[in-house]
Amino acid sequence: MARRIDSTACVGCGKCQRVCIVGCITEEKNRKRVINEAACVDCGACQLACPVKCISLKLIEKS
């Protein structure tokens, strides 16, 4: 499972991006971060580094 960032809670500090071991987190124009879910290896480092705890596991929706 990949991680996801709640963009409404993200403060744009960049700590998650700095600790990402695969570089799948990028900065948007508003300084908020977004995770490329296809590249995420689910290590959890970004979630641990986030000071506002806006990163969580993305749940897979069943159809």
N, C-alpha and C positions, 0 to 999 in steps of 0.2 A: 504494500500500500504506500502511496505517496503522501507527503505532507501538504498542507494547504495553509495559506496566510489569510486571516480575516483582515481585509483591507480597511475596514472601518476602525479597527483597533490598532493597526500598525502606526507607529510614530515615526518611521523612517530613519531609525538610528543606524541601520546597516550591520548590526552585530551578526545577524543570521547569515548574511551574505559573506562576511569575513570568515566564518567558521565552516561554510559549506565545502566539503571535501571534493565534490565533483563540479562545483561552479554552476549549479543549476538555478541559482537565485539571482535575479537581475533587478535593477532599479528602474522604476517608471518615472515619468516626468514630474510627478508630485512627490518624489522621494520615497514613496512606498515601495515595498518589495513584492515580487511575484515569483512563484516557484514553477519551473518547467517540470511538470509532473512526469513526463516521459523520461526525463533524465535523473529524477530523484531516486536514490538508492535506499531511502528510508533509514538512514543512520541515526537520525534524531538529534544531531548536533545543533541544528538550527533551533529546534524547539527548546532545548536546554539553554541556549544562549539568549533567547528573546526575553528582554526585561519586562515586557507587558503581557507575556504569555498569549500572544495572538496566533500562534502556530499550533496546529493539531493534525491528527491523522485524517486523511480524506476517506470517508466511508464509501464503499462501493455500493451503488444503488442496484438493487435486484429488480428486473423487469417482470 
